[in-house]
Amino acid sequence: MIGGGIVGASIAYHLAEAGVTDVVVVERGRVASGSSGKPIGGLRAQFSDPLNIALGARSLETYARFRSDLGVDISLERVGYLFLLREQEDLARFERSVAAQNDLGVASRMISTAEAQRLCPYVRGEGVLGAVFSPDDGHARPPAAAQGFLHAAQVRGARVFEHTLVVDIKTDGARNIREVQTNRGAVRTSTVIVAAGAWSQSLGALVGVDLPVEPLRRQLVLTRPLAQKPPRIPFTIDFSTSMYFHNHDDGLLLGMSDRAQEYGFHTDYSDEWLPAFNDAARVCAPELVDLPVERGWAGLYEMTPDCNALIGQSESVGRLLYATGFSGHGFLQAPAAGEVIRDLYLGVTPFVDLTPMSAERFDGSPIRRELNVV
């Protein structure tokens, strides 16, 4: 296993829990120190694509049992997700998404602007055509979940090596994996699972497998504790601007996608996006403008061309499996990804058909893009 973030941790746990006795996790830094190190991660099944809906819903079930199954508190808050819609086209698209979600058992629903304001008092209703709310969604702490999965995997015999950089993957003449070479020595193995997030493309290239993942910086801030403690609100997103906010301790977490951000391994925090956030907040939620900031955070989305994950096994290299490119949805899909990679490793049919997530899908065929991306 290459990658000790939330996805790799989930895979390691599911393999070890299934009785696989020789699980080795190799992490280039510290576990859960990359994208999984963000303060709070959203959990939802509100997607446009049925496969993403299924992966999100399945993962929510696991996170709901996390404390009872693994004895770890991940600060799960099932406050729901609230999407605010200002464009007629978005309203129609989300109506179709909700129908697909409902068909798969997700309790999302279209709601009025008035109900959106009742659910989140910060919301200014002017210009909002409608909204979507799913009560079972929410947020939790990715570092706690990753550490919980890894600890449970280690109890079951898995080994974790931090600060271990993969430098090569060796195959034999038949293109079957034989060895992983690292800066700390070699690991003899016939199976490699790439779950290295934004660093996955270079790992696939070691054996000539294209994993089209590009790193893209995303930033957020945590406010100081506010004089008046915020009400308990849903994870609220103004879809047209991508600004979002939700509770964090006695303050709020604030974020927004920076459409001008270029691809690259930029992990330094900068506040140049905050003016755009404040401009959006003046329209959507005026009380959030210029709130006192305690600290900022920058991390990497692992983007694919269609904003869907890469999950599967290579058709050209024997026993190379991968779960990467989640495009901002790694935390919320990690438990399900762990299940399906376990099943692929064991030769068991997964609970969903993973063919649409194969890395070989980018062959000139029309792109099946996930629409509900922030």
N, C-alpha and C positions, 0 to 999 in steps of 0.2 A: 504494500500500500504506500503510495507516494502522496503525502498531504495529511497534515494533522489538524485541519480545520473541522468545521461541523460536519461536512459531508464525509470526509475520511473517517472521522470519529464514529459516525453512525454506521458506516460500512464495517469498520473494525468490530464494533459491538455486535452487529447482526451476524457476522461470520463467526465470532467467538461464541456467541450465544447458541449458534447452530452446531457447535462442537468442532469447528475447524481449529486445530491445535497449534498451527504454525503461523499465526498472523503477525506480521511485522509492519509497524507504521514508521515511515521515515519522514521527518519534518525538517525543512531547511532552516527554520528558526525555532521559536517556541510554539507549542501547540496553541491553537486558537488565537494566534497573534496577527493573522492577516485580516481578511474580510470578516471572519468570525469574531473579531475582537470588538465589534461595534457595541455601543452601550445597550441598545434595545433593538430587537429584530421583529419585524411584522410577521404575523401568521395569518394566512387567509387562503380561502379556496375560491375567491372571486377572480376568475380568469375567463377569457373568451374561448380558449381551446379546451375541449373535454379532457384531454390527457393531463393538462396542467391542473384542471379542476380536481381530477381524481387523485393526483399526487398531493395536492394541497390538503384535500379532505382527509386522506389517509394519514398524512403527517400530523394534522391537528388531533386525530385520535391518539397517536402516540404521545404527543406533548401533554395531552390531558391526563394521561396515566403516568407521566414521568416521575412524579413524586412517589406514587404508590409502587411503581415497578422498580425504580432505580434508587429511591431514597434521596433524591436531589431536588431541591427547590429551585426552579428556574424563573421564579417571579412571573408566572403565567397570569396574564390579565385578559380574560375573554370579554373585552368591552365592545367588540364588534369593529368592523371597518365601515367607514362612511365616505362614499365618493360623491362629491358635489359636481354637478354637470351643468355647463353653461352654453354648450353648443347643441343645436338640434341634431346634428350628425352623431355626436357622442351619446345623446339620449337614446337614439334609435339603436346604436350599437350595443349599449349596455342593456337595453331591453332584450335583445337577442341573447346576450351573455347570461342574463338572469334566467331566461328560459332554459338554457343549456345547463346551468348550475342546478336549477330546481329538478330537472330530469335526473340528475345524479345525486339527489338527496340533500343538496345544500340549501339552507333556509334563507337565502338572500331574497330581497324584495325591492321593488321600486317604491319610493316614498315621496311625499310632497316636500316642498321647501319648508313649510311650517313644521313638519315633523323633524326634518333635519336640524332646524334651529332648536327644537326642544331637546333633541339628543345631544347637541353640541351648542351651548349658549354663546360661544364665540362667533358662530357663523352669522354673517350678514346675508340676508336672503335676496337682496336686490341683484337681479341678473341671473339668479340660479333658476334654471328651468325645471330641475328635478334632482333627485338623488337616489343612490342605491345604498342599502344597509344590509349587512349580514351579521346577525347577533353572535354567531359562534366564533368569529374571527377575533384577533386581538394582537397581543405582543408579549414577548418574553426576553430573557437574557441569553444571547448566543454563547458567550464564554462559559456560563454555567452549564448549558446543555452539552457543549463540546467536552468539557471536563468530565461531566457525568457519564457520557457515553464511553469516553476513553478509560475512565476508572473501572467501569463495569467490564470493559473488554480486557483490561489488564488482570482483573480478578479471575477472569476465565482463561488466562494464559497468554493473552496478546502481549507483545513487546513494543515499546515506543522509544524511538531514538530521535531526540531533538538535536538541533544544530548539525544536521546531517544533510549534506547537499549531494544530490544525484548528479553524477558527471557522465554516465553512460549506461546504456542498456544493451547487453550482448545477446545476440541470437545465434542459432546454428544455421547450417546450410538450408534447412527447410523453413527458415523464418520462425522458428519456435524460440521462445524466451528461455535463456539459460542463466543469466546473471545480471544483477544490478550493481554497478560500481558507484561508490560514494567517496567523499573526501575522508571517510573514516574506515574504509575497507569495502569488501565485496559481500553481497548477499546472494547466495545461490538459491534460485527459485525458478519455477516454470510458469509462474503467473505474476503479472504486474497489474495493479489497479491504479490508474491515474486519477487522483482527486485533488489536484493541486491548484484549483481555481485559476487565477489570472496567469499563473506560471505554467499552465498545462500545455500550451502550444509548443514550447521549446522541448518539453519532455516527449511529446509525440514525435517530434522531428528527429529524435535520437534513433528511432526505428523506422523513419520514413512514413509515419502516420500523421495525416493532417487533422489536427484538432483546432478548428478555427475559433480561437478565443482571444479577445483583445481586452487589455485592462483599461478601465475608465474610472477616473476619480469621482467619488461622490462625497459630499460634505454635509455635516449637520452641527448643530450647537445644542448645548444644554443650558437652560436659563438658571440663574440663581433661584433659590427658594423665593417665591413671590409673597408679597405682603399679605395678599388674600389667597389662601390655598386654592388652586384650581379645582373646579368640579371634576368628577370622574367622567371622562369623555371618550368617545370612540377614537380609534386611529382615523383621523380625518384628512382627506386629500381633496384639494381643489384640482380636478383632473386637467383642466385646460392650461393651468400654469405649472402643475406638478408640485406645488407647495404642500407640505403636510405637517402635522403636529399631533402630539398626544402627551399624556401624562408622563412625568419622570420625577419620582419622589414628590417633593413639594413644589416642583416647578414644571416646566414643559420641555419636551424635545422638539426642535424645529428643524425642518429640512426642505430642500428643494433641488431638483435636477438643474444643473447648469448646462444649457444647450450649447454653450460656446466651448465647453470643455473638450480638449483634444485627447485622443487615446494616448496612453503611455503610463509608465509606472510612477505616477506623481502621487505621493502619499503625504506631502507636506500640507498642513492646514493653512488656508488663506481665507480671508473674509470678503473677498471681492464679490461673492455671490449674495451677500446680505442685502445690499440695496435692492436687488431684484426681488428678494423675498419680501422686503418691506413694501415694495410697490404692489405685489400681489396681495399682501395682507391688508393693505388699505382698502382693497375692494372686497376681499373675502372675509377677513376677520380683523377689523381695525385695532382691537385690543392687543394684538400680537406685535404691533409695530414698535420697534426699538425697545424690546424687552431687555433687561440686564442679562448679559451673557456670562456664564461661569466658565465654560470651556468649550472649545470646538474640537471636531474629530474629522479626519479624512481617511477614507479607505477606498478599496477598489471593487467595482463591479467587474464581473468576468463576462464580457458581452460576446454573443454570437450574432451572426448576420440576421437571424430571425427572432432573437430574444427568447429562444427556447433552449433548454439544456441539451447537452450531449450526454446520452446515457446508452451504453451498449458495449459491444466487444468488436474488436477490429476484425475485418474480413481478410486482411493481408498478413497480419502477424499473429501467430498462435498464442492464445491466452493473454492478450492485452485487453483489459477491460478499462472502462473510463466512466466517470461521472463528474462532469465539469460544465463550465459555460452556463451557469444558471441565471445569468443576467439580472442579478439582484434578488433572486428567489431561492438562493441556496439554503438559507436557514429554514425557510418554511417548507421546502421540499426534501430536506435532508433525511428525515426518518424513512420516508417512502423510498428514496434513492438507496438507502442502506438495505432495505428489504429486497429491492429488485436486483441489485448487484450481487447480494448473497445468493439469490435464486439462479442468476446466470452462472455464477461460479459453481454451484452445486448441480447445474443441469436441470433445474426445476423451472416450469413455466411460471413467469411472474404474474402478479394479479392484474397487470395492464400490458397491452401490446406496445413494446418499446420501439417498434420499427420506425415511427416518425421521428424519433430522437437519435437515430443513428448518425454518426459523424459523416457517413457517406451520403447523406441526403443532399448535400450541396453539389449536385452534378449537373446543374443547368435547369433542373425542374423548378416550377414556380415556388416561391418562398411562402411557407405557411407561418405568417408572423403572429406572435402573441400580441394582442392589442392592449391589454390592461397592464401596462408597464409604467412604472413611475421612475 
